Amino acid sequence: MPILVQNDLPAKKILESENIFVMDERRAHTQQIRPLQICILNLMPLKEDTELDLLRVLSNFPIQTQITFMKTESYEPTHTATSHLNKFYQTFSELKNERFDGLVITGAPVEKMSFEKVEYWDEITAIMTWSKTHVFTTFHICWGAQAGLYYHHGIQKVALEKKISGIYEHRVLHHKKMLMRGMDDVFYIPHSRYTGIDEAAVAQNSELYVCASGEEVGSTIILAYSSRQIFVLGHTEYDRMELDKEYKRDMKAGLDPDIPVNYYPNDDPSRGPLLRWRSVSNCLYTNWLHFMYQGTPYELNNLTPVETDCYAGKTGSTDQI
């Protein structure tokens, strides 16, 4: 998929060196087609790394996709240069009158805190409320998924005995679900978190549909409202070295972390990690983009609110959502 970004975004050169088709604004203006409009609310501390991770997995669809990056304004990020943020990011105040085909809400390093104590929680809830009327479908990742499940559906998070870190096995529960089309029965994706979700509450909530889960990590891919809300508790977008960087960062900080599960050959951190989730990641995001392309109105002003759609409930159809 040709990803449409600003001409001088640093990630553009790296993606092009990886033979990923990135279209700049000049070329896009010569084409008579409406790109899919995707906003990425990037809450991760190393924002440029996350930009690369997400742009890679959004690059496998044959339709132009216009990417807009959003940052918080109630909290000033400290791990990314202010010049980069000012040049490539916009705030919710600047974007709240816009409409998007898709929204990505990333993870954030605040999962040990209660939601209400997160400095930018009020802003996040305002964005999630806005997403129900101004976005066709929202893809929540890791902490973003926990926050979305809590805010939209009342699902509490729970503290784990120890951090989940590594590449974990999952099973597809419903192959006919739009998001799971083309996936193997068993697949592996990365997880990196200290908290889980209330599984019993998910099972009892008729608005939520679990599409994939893992014995060690629980429900991982959850749908609601005809797939207009998607919650992924893992990090399918992670590049090969992300868990390695996290592990070595925690080692340096004296946290004595466990070696990430199923990651290094023979659990030897001196050896290069195995990449075993790229195909499922590409499949997942391509399925999301297909759903978006087929379902979103050409005129985004004609979006219907999320609540008016039939939801992916346990009594609903299993092959249309």
C-alpha positions as a Markdown table, in Angstrom:
| # | Residue | x | y | z |
|---|---|---|---|---|
| 1 | Met | 0.0 | 0.0 | 0.0 |
| 2 | Pro | 1.4 | 3.4 | -0.8 |
| 3 | Ile | 1.6 | 5.2 | 2.5 |
| 4 | Leu | 1.1 | 9.0 | 2.2 |
| 5 | Val | 3.3 | 11.0 | 4.6 |
| 6 | Gln | 4.9 | 14.4 | 4.7 |
| 7 | Asn | 7.8 | 14.7 | 2.3 |
| 8 | Asp | 10.5 | 15.0 | 5.0 |
| 9 | Leu | 9.3 | 12.6 | 7.7 |
| 10 | Pro | 12.5 | 10.8 | 8.8 |
| 11 | Ala | 10.8 | 7.4 | 8.7 |
| 12 | Lys | 10.2 | 7.9 | 4.9 |
| 13 | Lys | 13.8 | 7.3 | 4.0 |
| 14 | Ile | 14.1 | 4.2 | 6.1 |
| 15 | Leu | 10.9 | 2.7 | 4.7 |
| 16 | Glu | 12.1 | 3.4 | 1.2 |
| 17 | Ser | 15.4 | 1.6 | 1.9 |
| 18 | Glu | 13.3 | -1.4 | 2.9 |
| 19 | Asn | 11.5 | -1.3 | -0.5 |
| 20 | Ile | 8.3 | -0.1 | 1.1 |
| 21 | Phe | 6.3 | 2.1 | -1.2 |
| 22 | Val | 5.9 | 5.6 | 0.4 |
| 23 | Met | 4.2 | 8.3 | -1.6 |
| 24 | Asp | 4.9 | 11.9 | -0.8 |
| 25 | Glu | 2.5 | 14.7 | -1.0 |
| 26 | Arg | 3.6 | 16.0 | -4.4 |
| 27 | Arg | 2.9 | 12.7 | -6.1 |
| 28 | Ala | -0.4 | 12.1 | -4.3 |
| 29 | His | -1.8 | 15.4 | -5.6 |
| 30 | Thr | -1.6 | 14.1 | -9.1 |
| 31 | Gln | -3.8 | 11.1 | -8.4 |
| 32 | Gln | -7.6 | 11.1 | -8.7 |
| 33 | Ile | -8.5 | 8.9 | -5.7 |
| 34 | Arg | -9.5 | 9.5 | -2.2 |
| 35 | Pro | -6.9 | 8.1 | 0.2 |
| 36 | Leu | -8.0 | 6.3 | 3.4 |
| 37 | Gln | -7.5 | 8.8 | 6.2 |
| 38 | Ile | -5.8 | 7.2 | 9.2 |
| 39 | Cys | -4.9 | 9.0 | 12.4 |
| 40 | Ile | -2.3 | 7.5 | 14.8 |
| 41 | Leu | -2.5 | 8.7 | 18.4 |
| 42 | Asn | 1.1 | 7.8 | 19.4 |
| 43 | Leu | 1.4 | 7.4 | 23.2 |
| 44 | Met | 4.7 | 5.5 | 23.1 |
| 45 | Pro | 7.8 | 7.2 | 24.5 |
| 46 | Leu | 10.1 | 6.6 | 21.5 |
| 47 | Lys | 7.7 | 7.9 | 18.9 |
| 48 | Glu | 9.9 | 7.6 | 15.9 |
| 49 | Asp | 10.3 | 3.9 | 16.6 |
| 50 | Thr | 6.6 | 3.4 | 16.8 |
| 51 | Glu | 6.1 | 5.4 | 13.6 |
| 52 | Leu | 8.3 | 3.0 | 11.8 |
| 53 | Asp | 6.6 | -0.1 | 13.3 |
| 54 | Leu | 3.1 | 1.1 | 12.4 |
| 55 | Leu | 4.0 | 2.4 | 8.9 |
| 56 | Arg | 5.6 | -1.0 | 8.1 |
| 57 | Val | 2.4 | -2.9 | 8.8 |
| 58 | Leu | 0.2 | -0.4 | 7.1 |
| 59 | Ser | 2.2 | -0.7 | 3.9 |
| 60 | Asn | 0.6 | -3.9 | 2.4 |
| 61 | Phe | -2.6 | -2.5 | 0.9 |
| 62 | Pro | -3.1 | -1.2 | -2.7 |
| 63 | Ile | -4.9 | 1.9 | -1.8 |
| 64 | Gln | -3.4 | 5.2 | -0.8 |
| 65 | Thr | -3.4 | 5.9 | 2.9 |
| 66 | Gln | -3.0 | 9.4 | 4.4 |
| 67 | Ile | -1.3 | 9.2 | 7.8 |
| 68 | Thr | -1.9 | 11.9 | 10.4 |
| 69 | Phe | 0.0 | 11.7 | 13.7 |
| 70 | Met | -1.6 | 12.9 | 16.9 |
| 71 | Lys | 0.1 | 13.8 | 20.2 |
| 72 | Thr | -1.3 | 14.6 | 23.6 |
| 73 | Glu | -1.5 | 18.3 | 24.6 |
| 74 | Ser | -2.2 | 17.7 | 28.3 |
| 75 | Tyr | 1.1 | 15.9 | 28.6 |
| 76 | Glu | 4.4 | 17.0 | 26.9 |
| 77 | Pro | 6.4 | 13.9 | 25.7 |
| 78 | Thr | 10.0 | 13.9 | 26.9 |
| 79 | His | 11.6 | 11.2 | 24.8 |
| 80 | Thr | 11.1 | 12.6 | 21.4 |
| 81 | Ala | 12.5 | 15.9 | 20.1 |
| 82 | Thr | 10.1 | 18.8 | 20.4 |
| 83 | Ser | 11.1 | 19.9 | 16.8 |
| 84 | His | 9.9 | 16.5 | 15.5 |
| 85 | Leu | 6.7 | 16.7 | 17.4 |
| 86 | Asn | 5.9 | 20.2 | 16.3 |
| 87 | Lys | 6.7 | 19.4 | 12.7 |
| 88 | Phe | 4.9 | 16.0 | 12.2 |
| 89 | Tyr | 2.2 | 15.9 | 15.0 |
| 90 | Gln | -1.0 | 17.6 | 15.6 |
| 91 | Thr | -3.1 | 17.8 | 18.8 |
| 92 | Phe | -6.7 | 16.8 | 19.4 |
| 93 | Ser | -7.8 | 20.4 | 19.5 |
| 94 | Glu | -6.4 | 20.8 | 16.0 |
| 95 | Leu | -8.1 | 17.6 | 14.7 |
| 96 | Lys | -11.4 | 17.3 | 16.6 |
| 97 | Asn | -13.4 | 18.7 | 13.7 |
| 98 | Glu | -11.9 | 16.2 | 11.2 |
| 99 | Arg | -13.2 | 12.8 | 10.3 |
| 100 | Phe | -11.1 | 9.7 | 9.7 |
| 101 | Asp | -11.6 | 6.2 | 8.2 |
| 102 | Gly | -9.3 | 4.7 | 10.9 |
| 103 | Leu | -7.8 | 5.6 | 14.2 |
| 104 | Val | -4.9 | 3.8 | 16.0 |
| 105 | Ile | -4.4 | 4.3 | 19.7 |
| 106 | Thr | -1.1 | 2.9 | 20.7 |
| 107 | Gly | 0.2 | 1.4 | 24.0 |
| 108 | Ala | 1.7 | 3.6 | 26.7 |
| 109 | Pro | 4.1 | 3.1 | 29.6 |
| 110 | Val | 1.5 | 3.8 | 32.2 |
| 111 | Glu | -0.2 | 0.5 | 32.7 |
| 112 | Lys | 0.7 | 0.1 | 36.4 |
| 113 | Met | -1.3 | 3.3 | 37.2 |
| 114 | Ser | -5.0 | 3.3 | 37.5 |
| 115 | Phe | -6.6 | 4.8 | 34.4 |
| 116 | Glu | -7.9 | 7.9 | 36.2 |
| 117 | Lys | -4.4 | 8.8 | 37.6 |
| 118 | Val | -2.8 | 8.9 | 34.1 |
| 119 | Glu | -2.0 | 12.6 | 33.5 |
| 120 | Tyr | -3.7 | 12.7 | 30.1 |
| 121 | Trp | -6.7 | 10.4 | 30.9 |
| 122 | Asp | -9.3 | 13.1 | 30.5 |
| 123 | Glu | -7.8 | 13.9 | 27.0 |
| 124 | Ile | -7.8 | 10.2 | 26.1 |
| 125 | Thr | -11.4 | 9.8 | 27.1 |
| 126 | Ala | -12.4 | 12.8 | 25.1 |
| 127 | Ile | -10.6 | 11.3 | 22.0 |
| 128 | Met | -12.3 | 7.9 | 22.5 |
| 129 | Thr | -15.7 | 9.6 | 22.8 |
| 130 | Trp | -14.9 | 11.6 | 19.6 |
| 131 | Ser | -13.9 | 8.4 | 17.8 |
| 132 | Lys | -17.4 | 7.0 | 18.1 |
| 133 | Thr | -18.8 | 9.8 | 15.8 |
| 134 | His | -15.7 | 10.9 | 13.8 |
| 135 | Val | -13.9 | 7.7 | 13.0 |
| 136 | Phe | -15.2 | 4.6 | 11.2 |
| 137 | Thr | -13.0 | 2.0 | 13.0 |
| 138 | Thr | -10.5 | 2.3 | 15.8 |
| 139 | Phe | -7.6 | -0.1 | 16.4 |
| 140 | His | -6.5 | -0.1 | 20.1 |
| 141 | Ile | -3.1 | -1.6 | 21.0 |
| 142 | Cys | -1.9 | -3.0 | 24.4 |
| 143 | Trp | -2.5 | -0.2 | 27.0 |
| 144 | Gly | -4.7 | 1.5 | 24.4 |
| 145 | Ala | -6.8 | -1.7 | 24.2 |
| 146 | Gln | -7.1 | -1.9 | 28.0 |
| 147 | Ala | -8.1 | 1.8 | 28.2 |
| 148 | Gly | -10.6 | 1.3 | 25.4 |
| 149 | Leu | -12.1 | -1.8 | 27.0 |
| 150 | Tyr | -12.4 | 0.0 | 30.3 |
| 151 | Tyr | -13.8 | 3.3 | 29.0 |
| 152 | His | -16.2 | 1.9 | 26.3 |
| 153 | His | -17.2 | -1.4 | 28.0 |
| 154 | Gly | -16.4 | -1.2 | 31.7 |
| 155 | Ile | -13.7 | -4.0 | 31.6 |
| 156 | Gln | -11.2 | -3.6 | 34.4 |
| 157 | Lys | -7.5 | -4.4 | 34.1 |
| 158 | Val | -5.8 | -6.7 | 36.6 |
| 159 | Ala | -2.2 | -6.8 | 37.8 |
| 160 | Leu | -0.2 | -9.8 | 36.8 |
| 161 | Glu | 2.2 | -11.7 | 39.1 |
| 162 | Lys | 5.0 | -10.9 | 36.8 |
| 163 | Lys | 5.5 | -9.2 | 33.4 |
| 164 | Ile | 4.4 | -11.0 | 30.3 |
| 165 | Ser | 7.2 | -10.6 | 27.8 |
| 166 | Gly | 7.9 | -12.6 | 24.8 |
| 167 | Ile | 6.4 | -14.2 | 21.7 |
| 168 | Tyr | 3.3 | -16.2 | 22.7 |
| 169 | Glu | 1.2 | -18.8 | 21.0 |
| 170 | His | -2.4 | -17.9 | 20.1 |
| 171 | Arg | -5.3 | -19.8 | 18.6 |
| 172 | Val | -7.9 | -18.4 | 16.2 |
| 173 | Leu | -11.4 | -18.9 | 17.7 |
| 174 | His | -13.4 | -17.7 | 14.7 |
| 175 | His | -11.9 | -17.9 | 11.3 |
| 176 | Lys | -15.0 | -16.3 | 9.6 |
| 177 | Lys | -14.5 | -13.0 | 11.5 |
| 178 | Met | -13.3 | -10.3 | 9.1 |
| 179 | Leu | -10.2 | -9.6 | 11.1 |
| 180 | Met | -9.1 | -13.2 | 11.1 |
| 181 | Arg | -9.4 | -14.1 | 7.5 |
| 182 | Gly | -6.4 | -15.8 | 6.1 |
| 183 | Met | -4.8 | -16.5 | 9.4 |
| 184 | Asp | -3.3 | -19.9 | 10.5 |
| 185 | Asp | -5.1 | -21.8 | 13.3 |
| 186 | Val | -2.1 | -21.1 | 15.5 |
| 187 | Phe | 0.1 | -18.0 | 15.4 |
| 188 | Tyr | 2.6 | -16.1 | 17.5 |
| 189 | Ile | 2.7 | -12.4 | 18.4 |
| 190 | Pro | 4.7 | -10.3 | 20.9 |
| 191 | His | 3.4 | -9.2 | 24.3 |
| 192 | Ser | 5.0 | -6.8 | 26.8 |
| 193 | Arg | 2.9 | -5.8 | 29.7 |
| 194 | Tyr | 2.4 | -6.0 | 33.5 |
| 195 | Thr | -1.4 | -6.2 | 33.4 |
| 196 | Gly | -4.2 | -8.2 | 31.9 |
| 197 | Ile | -7.9 | -7.8 | 31.7 |
| 198 | Asp | -10.9 | -9.2 | 33.7 |
| 199 | Glu | -11.5 | -12.3 | 31.5 |
| 200 | Ala | -14.8 | -13.2 | 33.3 |
| 201 | Ala | -16.2 | -9.7 | 32.6 |
| 202 | Val | -15.2 | -10.0 | 28.9 |
| 203 | Ala | -17.0 | -13.4 | 28.7 |
| 204 | Gln | -20.1 | -11.9 | 30.2 |
| 205 | Asn | -20.2 | -8.8 | 28.0 |
| 206 | Ser | -22.5 | -9.3 | 25.1 |
| 207 | Glu | -20.9 | -6.4 | 23.2 |
| 208 | Leu | -17.5 | -8.1 | 23.0 |
| 209 | Tyr | -16.3 | -11.0 | 20.8 |
| 210 | Val | -13.0 | -12.7 | 21.4 |
| 211 | Cys | -11.5 | -13.8 | 18.1 |
| 212 | Ala | -8.1 | -15.1 | 19.3 |
| 213 | Ser | -6.6 | -16.0 | 22.7 |
| 214 | Gly | -3.5 | -17.6 | 24.2 |
| 215 | Glu | -3.3 | -20.1 | 27.1 |
| 216 | Glu | -0.6 | -18.0 | 28.7 |
| 217 | Val | -1.8 | -14.5 | 27.8 |
| 218 | Gly | -5.6 | -14.8 | 27.7 |
| 219 | Ser | -7.9 | -12.9 | 25.3 |
| 220 | Thr | -5.8 | -11.0 | 22.8 |
| 221 | Ile | -7.9 | -9.9 | 19.8 |
| 222 | Ile | -11.4 | -8.6 | 20.7 |
| 223 | Leu | -14.0 | -7.0 | 18.5 |
| 224 | Ala | -17.0 | -4.8 | 19.3 |
| 225 | Tyr | -19.6 | -3.0 | 17.2 |
| 226 | Ser | -19.2 | -4.9 | 13.9 |
| 227 | Ser | -15.4 | -4.5 | 14.2 |
| 228 | Arg | -15.6 | -0.8 | 14.4 |
| 229 | Gln | -13.8 | -1.2 | 17.7 |
| 230 | Ile | -10.8 | -3.5 | 17.7 |
| 231 | Phe | -8.8 | -4.3 | 20.8 |
| 232 | Val | -5.4 | -6.1 | 20.5 |
| 233 | Leu | -3.7 | -6.8 | 23.8 |
| 234 | Gly | -0.4 | -7.7 | 22.1 |
| 235 | His | 2.1 | -5.8 | 19.9 |
| 236 | Thr | 1.7 | -7.3 | 16.5 |
| 237 | Glu | 3.3 | -4.2 | 15.0 |
| 238 | Tyr | 6.6 | -4.7 | 16.9 |
| 239 | Asp | 9.8 | -4.9 | 14.8 |
| 240 | Arg | 12.2 | -7.8 | 15.4 |
| 241 | Met | 14.4 | -5.9 | 17.9 |
| 242 | Glu | 11.7 | -4.1 | 20.1 |
| 243 | Leu | 11.6 | -6.7 | 22.8 |
| 244 | Asp | 15.4 | -6.9 | 22.8 |
| 245 | Lys | 15.6 | -3.2 | 23.4 |
| 246 | Glu | 13.1 | -3.4 | 26.2 |
| 247 | Tyr | 14.9 | -6.4 | 27.8 |
| 248 | Lys | 18.3 | -4.7 | 27.7 |
| 249 | Arg | 16.8 | -1.4 | 29.0 |
| 250 | Asp | 15.3 | -3.2 | 32.0 |
| 251 | Met | 18.6 | -5.1 | 32.6 |
| 252 | Lys | 20.4 | -1.8 | 32.6 |
| 253 | Ala | 17.9 | -0.4 | 35.1 |
| 254 | Gly | 18.5 | -3.2 | 37.5 |
| 255 | Leu | 15.0 | -4.7 | 37.2 |
| 256 | Asp | 16.3 | -8.3 | 36.7 |
| 257 | Pro | 13.7 | -9.1 | 33.9 |
| 258 | Asp | 13.0 | -12.6 | 32.7 |
| 259 | Ile | 14.3 | -13.4 | 29.3 |
| 260 | Pro | 11.5 | -12.8 | 26.8 |
| 261 | Val | 9.7 | -16.1 | 26.0 |
| 262 | Asn | 10.2 | -17.8 | 22.6 |
| 263 | Tyr | 12.3 | -14.9 | 21.5 |
| 264 | Tyr | 16.1 | -15.6 | 21.5 |
| 265 | Pro | 17.4 | -18.9 | 20.1 |
| 266 | Asn | 18.0 | -21.2 | 23.1 |
| 267 | Asp | 17.0 | -18.2 | 25.3 |
| 268 | Asp | 20.5 | -16.7 | 24.6 |
| 269 | Pro | 20.2 | -12.9 | 24.5 |
| 270 | Ser | 23.6 | -12.7 | 22.7 |
| 271 | Arg | 21.9 | -14.3 | 19.6 |
| 272 | Gly | 19.7 | -12.4 | 17.2 |
| 273 | Pro | 16.0 | -12.9 | 18.1 |
| 274 | Leu | 13.7 | -14.9 | 15.8 |
| 275 | Leu | 11.0 | -13.1 | 13.8 |
| 276 | Arg | 7.9 | -15.3 | 13.8 |
| 277 | Trp | 5.0 | -12.8 | 13.8 |
| 278 | Arg | 5.5 | -10.7 | 10.7 |
| 279 | Ser | 3.0 | -12.6 | 8.4 |
| 280 | Val | 0.2 | -12.5 | 11.0 |
| 281 | Ser | 0.8 | -8.9 | 11.7 |
| 282 | Asn | 0.6 | -8.0 | 8.0 |
| 283 | Cys | -2.5 | -10.1 | 7.7 |
| 284 | Leu | -4.2 | -8.5 | 10.7 |
| 285 | Tyr | -3.6 | -4.9 | 9.5 |
| 286 | Thr | -4.4 | -5.7 | 5.9 |
| 287 | Asn | -7.7 | -7.2 | 7.0 |
| 288 | Trp | -8.4 | -4.1 | 9.0 |
| 289 | Leu | -7.7 | -1.9 | 6.0 |
| 290 | His | -9.9 | -4.0 | 3.8 |
| 291 | Phe | -12.7 | -3.7 | 6.3 |
| 292 | Met | -12.2 | 0.0 | 6.4 |
| 293 | Tyr | -12.1 | 0.4 | 2.7 |
| 294 | Gln | -15.2 | -1.6 | 2.1 |
| 295 | Gly | -17.3 | -0.1 | 4.9 |
| 296 | Thr | -16.4 | 3.5 | 5.3 |
| 297 | Pro | -18.5 | 6.1 | 3.3 |
| 298 | Tyr | -16.8 | 7.9 | 0.5 |
| 299 | Glu | -17.9 | 11.2 | 2.1 |
| 300 | Leu | -16.6 | 11.0 | 5.7 |
| 301 | Asn | -19.2 | 13.5 | 6.7 |
| 302 | Asn | -21.7 | 10.7 | 6.2 |
| 303 | Leu | -20.2 | 8.6 | 9.0 |
| 304 | Thr | -22.8 | 7.0 | 11.3 |
| 305 | Pro | -22.0 | 6.8 | 15.0 |
| 306 | Val | -20.4 | 3.6 | 16.2 |
| 307 | Glu | -23.3 | 2.9 | 18.7 |
| 308 | Thr | -25.8 | 2.7 | 15.8 |
| 309 | Asp | -24.1 | -0.3 | 14.3 |
| 310 | Cys | -25.0 | -3.8 | 15.3 |
| 311 | Tyr | -22.3 | -5.0 | 17.6 |
| 312 | Ala | -20.1 | -8.1 | 17.6 |
| 313 | Gly | -22.1 | -9.6 | 20.3 |
| 314 | Lys | -22.3 | -13.3 | 21.2 |
| 315 | Thr | -25.8 | -13.5 | 19.8 |
| 316 | Gly | -24.9 | -11.7 | 16.6 |
| 317 | Ser | -23.7 | -13.0 | 13.2 |
| 318 | Thr | -20.3 | -14.6 | 13.2 |
| 319 | Asp | -19.4 | -14.1 | 9.6 |
| 320 | Gln | -20.1 | -10.5 | 8.9 |
| 321 | Ile | -18.1 | -8.8 | 11.6 |
